[in-house]
Amino acid sequence: MFRTIKDYNFHNERVLLRCDFNVPIDNGEILEDFKIQSALFTIKHLKTLGAKIIILSHFGKPWECKDKKQRQKKYTLKPVHKRLQELLREDIFFIESAIGRTAERKVKKMKNGDIIMLENLRLYKEEEENNQLFAEKLAKLGDVYVGEHFSVCHRANSSIVALPKMMPHFAGQHFLKEIEMLSMIFNHPIRPLVAVIGGAKVQSKIKVGSNLLRSADYLLFGGKIANTILTVQGISVGKPFPEEAVVQMAKRFDLTNPKIYLPVDVIASSDPEGKELTRETAPGTVRKDEDIFDIGPETIYTFSEIIKTAGTIFWAGPLGLYQSKRFLAGTKEIAKAIANSSAKLKIVGGGETVAAVRQLGIEEKFNFISAGGGAMLAFLARETMPGLEALKS
């Protein structure tokens, strides 16, 4: 289905390596570099083979910024370039453009084993438009395409869909590992299969929950998705309903189904930021002026007891507003329960979930950490993913 980086001799070839280095950055400092680290094996492998590596990536949503100078400054990949140099312990040339004569001239001078990083692809509107001409300009820079970008394969962007079709294309190591490990959730998982689903991206999470309902033995819901289901099912009253499409999907969950577990107690507050006036209560007694910020201790206990029985665990999404210490308990305790469980297969994914796992220092307790967020959810919801289709041999 996919040709791998072990299926080709990349010596002396110009390799367009499409990565996803869309990492959280604050004041030029990278807060979480998991996506960068996920690409290291493929980069090192290509370098060992004597390839000329041209790294392509996107970052953020530049066109939300109307001022051109501010856009160029805020959405540059220079901090990523700096971090990659630190991880590889070598100098990497950075080109402040992704197409054009400067890029072509620099690439032409490359020697075997050299690495160049191009500037943020999304600084060009054509990237997100899947523009064919833009892809052709990128194609001038390379001979071969390698995809190490599973986490954006649900996007129909130019460098993800149009570009690989123009040249021999291959899948990177982590890309293939994503598919292999996520497929195990459906393909003969070790029973019982426990899925813990929380966080935001409610519509995507509900689709995944609906799909997992067929294969999972237990579905444990927390975070905004749980709050949405509780509202739509009439348990948390007085809250505004979500959009109609979400309402219809949330109604699919039959709460009498023994597989489905929702919070029986929550931490609520009338403070919009949850900084004060918090209280522990049942979902059905949350007042109109309150919001839910975390699962409560009884829910933590129930979820933890189920997790103890698991043979396979899949976790996507924090159980509450974990960024605040006041609401970290749900995510922290469930993370500890998963880490300490005897399950043979433990998979975690999603940007916030991965950040929480790394924050707690328990990465080694998981068999696999997915770099995908929306792409992981799309894959588990069995949706068509343009980037996957484009990379197939």
C-alpha positions as CSV (number, residue, x, y, z in Angstrom):
1,M,0.0,0.0,0.0
2,F,2.8,2.4,1.0
3,R,6.4,2.3,-0.2
4,T,8.7,2.9,2.7
5,I,12.0,4.7,3.0
6,K,13.7,1.3,3.0
7,D,12.4,0.6,-0.5
8,Y,14.6,3.1,-2.3
9,N,18.2,4.2,-2.7
10,F,18.1,7.9,-1.8
11,H,21.8,8.5,-2.4
12,N,22.4,11.8,-4.1
13,E,18.7,12.4,-4.5
14,R,17.0,15.7,-3.5
15,V,14.4,14.5,-1.0
16,L,11.4,16.8,-0.3
17,L,10.6,15.7,3.3
18,R,7.1,16.9,4.3
19,C,6.9,17.1,8.1
20,D,4.4,18.5,10.5
21,F,6.3,20.9,12.7
22,N,3.3,22.9,13.7
23,V,4.3,23.0,17.4
24,P,3.2,25.4,20.2
25,I,5.5,28.4,20.3
26,D,5.4,31.3,22.8
27,N,7.7,34.3,22.3
28,G,9.9,32.3,20.0
29,E,10.3,29.4,22.4
30,I,8.9,26.0,21.6
31,L,6.7,24.6,24.4
32,E,6.3,21.1,23.1
33,D,8.6,19.4,20.5
34,F,7.1,15.9,20.2
35,K,6.2,16.4,16.5
36,I,9.8,17.4,15.8
37,Q,11.2,14.4,17.6
38,S,8.9,12.1,15.8
39,A,10.6,12.9,12.5
40,L,14.2,12.5,13.7
41,F,14.6,8.8,12.7
42,T,13.5,9.5,9.1
43,I,15.8,12.5,8.9
44,K,18.8,10.6,10.2
45,H,18.1,7.6,8.0
46,L,17.9,9.7,4.8
47,K,21.1,11.6,5.8
48,T,22.9,8.3,6.4
49,L,21.9,7.2,2.9
50,G,23.5,10.3,1.4
51,A,20.3,12.1,0.5
52,K,20.0,15.9,0.1
53,I,17.1,16.7,2.5
54,I,14.8,19.6,2.0
55,I,12.3,19.9,4.9
56,L,8.9,21.3,4.2
57,S,6.4,22.2,6.9
58,H,3.5,24.5,7.8
59,F,3.0,26.5,11.0
60,G,-0.1,28.1,12.4
61,K,-2.7,30.1,10.5
62,P,-0.7,33.1,9.2
63,W,-3.5,34.6,7.1
64,E,-5.5,35.4,10.3
65,C,-2.8,38.1,10.7
66,K,-3.5,41.0,8.3
67,D,-0.2,42.8,8.8
68,K,2.4,41.3,6.5
69,K,5.4,42.2,8.7
70,Q,3.7,40.8,11.8
71,R,2.7,37.7,9.8
72,Q,6.2,37.0,8.7
73,K,7.6,37.5,12.2
74,K,5.0,35.6,14.1
75,Y,4.6,32.6,11.8
76,T,8.2,31.9,10.8
77,L,9.7,28.4,11.3
78,K,13.0,29.8,12.6
79,P,12.3,28.6,16.2
80,V,11.7,25.1,14.8
81,H,14.9,25.3,12.7
82,K,16.8,26.2,15.9
83,R,15.3,23.3,17.8
84,L,16.0,20.8,15.1
85,Q,19.6,21.9,15.0
86,E,19.8,21.2,18.7
87,L,18.3,17.8,18.4
88,L,20.4,16.8,15.4
89,R,23.5,18.5,16.8
90,E,24.4,20.0,13.5
91,D,24.0,23.1,11.4
92,I,21.0,23.2,9.1
93,F,20.6,25.9,6.5
94,F,17.3,27.9,6.6
95,I,15.8,29.5,3.6
96,E,13.4,32.4,4.2
97,S,11.2,31.3,1.3
98,A,9.7,28.1,0.1
99,I,9.7,28.6,-3.6
100,G,11.6,30.8,-6.1
101,R,15.1,31.4,-7.4
102,T,16.7,31.7,-3.9
103,A,15.5,28.3,-2.8
104,E,16.4,26.7,-6.2
105,R,19.9,28.2,-6.1
106,K,20.5,27.0,-2.5
107,V,19.2,23.5,-3.2
108,K,21.4,23.2,-6.3
109,K,24.5,23.8,-4.2
110,M,23.6,21.0,-1.7
111,K,25.9,18.1,-1.0
112,N,25.0,14.6,0.0
113,G,23.8,14.6,3.6
114,D,23.0,18.3,3.7
115,I,19.8,19.4,5.3
116,I,17.8,22.6,4.4
117,M,14.6,23.8,6.0
118,L,12.2,26.0,3.9
119,E,10.1,28.7,5.4
120,N,6.5,28.1,6.5
121,L,4.4,26.8,3.6
122,R,1.3,28.5,4.9
123,L,2.8,31.9,4.3
124,Y,1.6,31.1,0.7
125,K,-2.2,31.1,0.4
126,E,-1.8,28.5,-2.4
127,E,-0.7,25.9,0.0
128,E,-4.1,25.5,1.7
129,E,-5.9,25.9,-1.7
130,N,-4.1,22.7,-3.0
131,N,-2.9,24.8,-5.8
132,Q,-1.3,22.8,-8.6
133,L,1.0,25.6,-9.8
134,F,2.4,26.0,-6.2
135,A,3.0,22.3,-6.1
136,E,4.9,22.4,-9.4
137,K,7.1,25.2,-8.0
138,L,7.9,23.1,-4.9
139,A,8.5,20.0,-7.2
140,K,11.4,21.9,-8.9
141,L,13.3,21.6,-5.7
142,G,13.3,17.8,-5.4
143,D,13.5,14.4,-7.1
144,V,11.7,12.3,-4.5
145,Y,9.0,12.9,-1.9
146,V,8.9,11.5,1.6
147,G,5.9,11.9,3.9
148,E,6.4,12.2,7.6
149,H,3.2,14.1,8.1
150,F,0.5,11.7,9.3
151,S,-0.9,14.4,11.6
152,V,-2.0,16.6,8.7
153,C,-3.1,13.9,6.3
154,H,-6.7,14.9,6.8
155,R,-5.9,18.2,5.0
156,A,-6.1,18.6,1.3
157,N,-3.1,21.0,1.0
158,S,-0.8,21.4,-2.0
159,S,2.3,19.9,-0.4
160,I,0.2,17.0,1.0
161,V,-1.9,16.0,-2.0
162,A,-0.7,17.6,-5.3
163,L,3.0,17.4,-4.7
164,P,3.6,13.7,-4.0
165,K,1.7,12.8,-7.1
166,M,4.4,14.6,-9.2
167,M,7.3,12.3,-8.2
168,P,8.3,9.0,-6.6
169,H,6.8,9.1,-3.1
170,F,7.4,7.2,0.1
171,A,6.2,7.0,3.7
172,G,8.4,7.9,6.6
173,Q,8.9,5.6,9.6
174,H,6.6,7.4,12.1
175,F,4.0,7.9,9.4
176,L,3.8,4.1,9.0
177,K,3.9,3.5,12.8
178,E,0.9,5.7,13.2
179,I,-1.1,3.6,10.8
180,E,0.1,0.3,12.2
181,M,-0.6,1.2,15.9
182,L,-3.9,3.0,15.4
183,S,-5.2,0.1,13.2
184,M,-4.6,-2.3,16.1
185,I,-7.4,-0.6,18.0
186,F,-9.8,-2.1,15.4
187,N,-7.9,-5.1,14.3
188,H,-8.1,-7.8,17.0
189,P,-7.3,-5.7,20.1
190,I,-6.5,-7.5,23.3
191,R,-9.7,-7.5,25.3
192,P,-11.2,-5.6,27.1
193,L,-10.7,-2.5,24.9
194,V,-11.2,0.6,27.0
195,A,-11.4,4.0,25.1
196,V,-11.0,7.2,27.2
197,I,-12.3,10.1,25.2
198,G,-12.2,13.7,26.4
199,G,-11.1,17.2,25.4
200,A,-12.5,19.5,22.8
201,K,-13.1,18.9,19.0
202,V,-16.5,17.7,20.0
203,Q,-17.8,16.8,16.6
204,S,-14.7,14.8,15.7
205,K,-14.7,13.0,19.1
206,I,-18.3,12.1,18.8
207,K,-17.6,10.5,15.4
208,V,-14.8,8.5,16.9
209,G,-16.9,7.5,19.8
210,S,-19.7,6.3,17.5
211,N,-17.2,4.2,15.5
212,L,-15.5,2.8,18.6
213,L,-18.8,1.8,20.1
214,R,-18.8,-1.2,17.7
215,S,-15.4,-2.4,18.8
216,A,-14.7,-1.1,22.3
217,D,-15.8,-2.8,25.5
218,Y,-16.0,0.4,27.5
219,L,-16.2,4.1,26.4
220,L,-15.3,6.5,29.1
221,F,-16.2,10.1,28.3
222,G,-14.9,13.3,29.9
223,G,-14.1,16.9,29.0
224,K,-16.2,18.9,26.6
225,I,-17.5,15.9,24.7
226,A,-19.0,14.5,28.0
227,N,-20.5,17.8,28.8
228,T,-22.1,18.0,25.3
229,I,-23.6,14.5,25.6
230,L,-24.9,15.2,29.1
231,T,-26.5,18.4,27.8
232,V,-28.0,16.9,24.7
233,Q,-29.3,13.9,26.6
234,G,-31.1,16.2,29.1
235,I,-29.0,15.5,32.1
236,S,-27.1,18.8,32.4
237,V,-30.0,21.3,32.0
238,G,-30.0,25.0,31.3
239,K,-27.0,24.9,29.0
240,P,-27.2,26.1,25.4
241,F,-27.4,23.3,22.9
242,P,-24.5,22.8,20.4
243,E,-25.1,23.0,16.7
244,E,-27.7,20.7,15.1
245,A,-25.2,18.4,13.5
246,V,-23.6,17.7,16.9
247,V,-26.9,17.3,18.6
248,Q,-28.0,14.6,16.2
249,M,-24.7,12.7,16.6
250,A,-24.8,13.0,20.4
251,K,-28.3,11.5,20.4
252,R,-26.9,8.3,19.0
253,F,-25.4,7.4,22.3
254,D,-27.9,5.3,24.2
255,L,-27.1,5.9,27.9
256,T,-28.5,2.6,28.9
257,N,-25.8,0.9,26.9
258,P,-23.5,-0.8,29.4
259,K,-20.4,0.2,27.4
260,I,-20.9,3.9,27.9
261,Y,-19.7,5.7,31.0
262,L,-20.2,9.4,31.6
263,P,-19.3,11.5,34.6
264,V,-21.5,11.0,37.7
265,D,-19.9,13.9,39.5
266,V,-18.1,17.0,38.2
267,I,-16.2,20.1,39.4
268,A,-18.2,23.2,38.4
269,S,-17.8,26.9,38.9
270,S,-19.7,30.1,38.2
271,D,-16.4,31.8,37.4
272,P,-15.9,31.7,33.6
273,E,-12.2,30.9,34.2
274,G,-12.8,28.6,37.1
275,K,-10.4,30.5,39.4
276,E,-12.8,30.6,42.4
277,L,-16.1,29.4,43.7
278,T,-15.6,25.8,42.6
279,R,-17.8,23.0,43.9
280,E,-18.2,19.3,43.5
281,T,-21.7,18.3,42.2
282,A,-23.7,15.9,40.1
283,P,-24.0,16.8,36.4
284,G,-27.8,17.1,36.8
285,T,-27.4,19.8,39.5
286,V,-25.0,22.1,37.6
287,R,-26.6,25.6,37.7
288,K,-27.2,27.7,34.7
289,D,-24.5,30.2,35.7
290,E,-21.9,27.4,36.1
291,D,-19.6,25.6,33.8
292,I,-18.0,22.1,34.2
293,F,-14.2,22.1,34.4
294,D,-13.3,18.6,35.5
295,I,-14.6,15.2,36.5
296,G,-15.1,14.5,40.1
297,P,-13.6,11.9,42.5
298,E,-16.4,9.3,42.2
299,T,-16.0,9.4,38.4
300,I,-12.2,9.1,38.7
301,Y,-12.6,6.0,40.9
302,T,-15.1,4.4,38.5
303,F,-13.0,5.1,35.4
304,S,-9.9,3.9,37.2
305,E,-11.5,0.6,38.2
306,I,-12.5,-0.1,34.6
307,I,-9.0,0.8,33.3
308,K,-7.6,-1.8,35.7
309,T,-9.4,-4.5,33.7
310,A,-8.2,-3.4,30.3
311,G,-6.2,-5.4,27.8
312,T,-6.0,-2.4,25.3
313,I,-6.4,1.3,26.2
314,F,-6.8,4.1,23.8
315,W,-6.8,7.6,25.3
316,A,-7.6,10.9,23.4
317,G,-8.3,14.1,25.1
318,P,-7.9,15.4,28.7
319,L,-10.7,14.9,31.2
320,G,-10.8,18.6,32.2
321,L,-9.0,21.9,32.1
322,Y,-5.7,20.3,33.0
323,Q,-3.7,23.4,32.3
324,S,-5.0,24.8,35.6
325,K,-3.8,23.0,38.7
326,R,-7.3,23.4,40.2
327,F,-8.6,21.1,37.4
328,L,-5.7,18.8,36.8
329,A,-6.9,16.0,39.1
330,G,-9.2,14.2,36.6
331,T,-6.6,14.1,33.8
332,K,-3.7,13.3,36.2
333,E,-5.4,10.5,38.0
334,I,-6.7,8.8,34.9
335,A,-3.3,9.2,33.3
336,K,-1.8,7.5,36.4
337,A,-4.4,4.7,36.2
338,I,-3.5,4.0,32.6
339,A,0.2,4.2,33.2
340,N,-0.1,1.7,36.1
341,S,-2.5,-0.6,34.4
342,S,-1.4,-4.1,33.2
343,A,-2.9,-3.5,29.7
344,K,-0.7,-5.0,27.0
345,L,-1.3,-2.1,24.6
346,K,-1.6,1.5,25.6
347,I,-2.0,4.2,22.9
348,V,-2.4,7.9,23.5
349,G,-2.9,10.8,21.0
350,G,-3.9,14.4,20.4
351,G,-1.8,17.5,21.1
352,E,-3.3,18.3,24.5
353,T,-3.2,14.7,25.7
354,V,0.4,14.2,24.6
355,A,1.3,17.5,26.4
356,A,-0.3,16.3,29.6
357,V,1.4,12.9,29.4
358,R,4.8,14.5,28.9
359,Q,4.1,17.1,31.6
360,L,3.4,14.2,34.0
361,G,6.6,12.4,32.8
362,I,4.9,9.1,32.0
363,E,5.6,8.8,28.2
364,E,7.5,5.5,28.7
365,K,4.4,3.9,30.1
366,F,2.7,4.0,26.7
367,N,3.3,1.6,23.8
368,F,2.7,4.4,21.3
369,I,2.1,8.1,21.4
370,S,0.4,9.5,18.3
371,A,1.5,12.8,16.9
372,G,-1.9,13.1,15.2
373,G,-4.8,15.2,16.5
374,G,-7.4,15.8,13.9
375,A,-5.8,13.2,11.6
376,M,-5.8,10.6,14.3
377,L,-9.5,11.2,14.9
378,A,-10.3,11.1,11.2
379,F,-8.4,7.8,10.9
380,L,-10.3,6.3,13.8
381,A,-13.6,7.6,12.4
382,R,-12.8,5.8,9.1
383,E,-12.9,9.0,7.1
384,T,-11.2,9.4,3.8
385,M,-7.9,11.2,4.3
386,P,-6.5,13.0,1.2
387,G,-2.9,12.8,2.4
388,L,-3.0,9.1,2.9
389,E,-4.6,8.5,-0.5
390,A,-1.9,10.7,-2.2
391,L,0.9,8.8,-0.6
392,K,-0.3,5.3,-1.6
393,S,1.9,3.5,-4.2
